[in-house]
Amino acid sequence: MAPAPRLSGLQHHVFSLYRKVLREALKKDQQLHASGKETLATSFVSLLQDGTHAGTSTSFASKEYKLKAHSVKRTDFKRIEYMIRKGEKQLKLLQMPGVRVVSGSGNFPSNAEPKSA
């Protein structure tokens, strides 16, 4: 079996951000579940694999990541870096105590481009 190809620093950054967003979204889902407002599966993996949890923050974050990942070319470094910065800002907002769930409202279009200097 051939070894997996090495990932670039940018790829590591993208995957790291993805994992952080999923962890935070799962925390928000668990907080919502603990408050009794929504039922939630206990397994993180089941949330990612099972399509029945369409209303959870975790499933929304996963779908949004995959949608945007397919819309960007691997060689478009400027746009990837822009999306990473935007994602880090959204993660900071998600980590705020007053934020309860991730939803589709208020998102910028996936074709938003960084402004040229």
C-alpha positions in Angstrom: 0.0 0.0 0.0 1.4 3.4 -1.0 1.7 6.0 1.8 -0.8 8.8 1.8 0.4 12.0 0.1 1.8 14.7 2.4 -0.5 17.6 3.0 0.6 21.2 2.6 0.5 23.7 5.4 -2.6 25.2 3.9 -4.3 21.9 3.8 -3.4 21.2 7.4 -4.9 24.7 8.3 -8.1 23.9 6.5 -8.6 20.6 8.1 -7.7 22.0 11.5 -10.3 24.8 11.1 -12.9 22.2 10.0 -12.3 20.1 13.1 -12.5 23.1 15.4 -15.8 24.2 13.8 -17.3 20.7 14.0 -16.3 20.5 17.7 -17.8 23.9 18.5 -21.0 23.1 16.6 -21.3 19.8 18.5 -20.9 21.7 21.8 -23.7 24.0 20.7 -25.9 21.1 19.7 -25.3 19.4 23.1 -26.1 22.6 24.9 -29.4 22.9 23.0 -30.1 19.2 23.8 -29.3 19.7 27.5 -31.8 22.6 27.6 -34.5 20.2 26.4 -35.2 22.1 23.2 -34.1 19.4 20.8 -33.2 15.8 20.8 -29.6 14.8 19.7 -27.9 11.5 19.0 -25.1 10.8 21.4 -22.5 9.9 18.8 -20.5 12.5 17.0 -19.9 10.1 14.1 -23.6 9.3 13.8 -24.2 13.0 13.3 -21.8 13.1 10.4 -22.9 9.9 8.7 -26.7 9.9 9.4 -28.8 12.2 7.2 -31.6 12.3 9.7 -30.0 15.0 11.8 -30.5 17.7 9.1 -31.4 20.4 11.7 -28.3 20.2 13.8 -25.4 22.7 13.8 -22.9 19.9 13.2 -24.6 18.7 10.1 -25.0 22.3 8.8 -21.3 23.0 9.4 -20.3 19.7 7.6 -22.5 20.4 4.6 -21.4 24.0 4.3 -17.7 23.0 4.4 -18.2 20.3 1.7 -20.3 22.7 -0.5 -17.6 25.4 -0.3 -14.7 22.9 -0.7 -16.2 21.8 -4.1 -16.6 25.3 -5.3 -12.9 26.3 -4.9 -10.1 25.2 -7.1 -7.0 23.7 -5.4 -4.8 26.3 -7.0 -6.8 29.3 -6.0 -4.7 30.1 -2.9 -5.9 33.7 -2.6 -9.5 32.5 -2.3 -8.6 29.6 0.0 -6.8 31.9 2.4 -9.7 34.4 2.3 -12.1 31.6 3.2 -9.8 30.4 6.0 -9.8 34.0 7.5 -13.6 34.2 7.2 -14.0 30.8 8.8 -11.8 31.8 11.7 -13.9 34.8 12.3 -17.1 32.7 12.2 -15.5 30.3 14.6 -14.8 33.1 17.1 -18.5 34.1 16.8 -19.6 30.6 17.3 -17.5 30.3 20.4 -19.3 33.2 22.0 -21.6 32.2 24.9 -24.7 33.9 23.6 -24.7 32.0 20.3 -26.9 29.0 20.5 -27.0 27.3 17.0 -25.5 27.5 13.6 -28.0 28.3 10.9 -28.1 29.1 7.2 -29.5 32.6 7.6 -27.2 35.5 7.2 -24.5 33.7 5.4 -22.6 35.4 2.5 -22.9 33.8 -0.9 -20.4 31.0 -1.5 -19.1 32.9 -4.5 -18.0 35.9 -2.5 -14.5 37.0 -3.6 -11.8 38.7 -1.6 -11.2 42.3 -2.4 -8.1 43.0 -4.3 -5.6 45.4 -2.7 
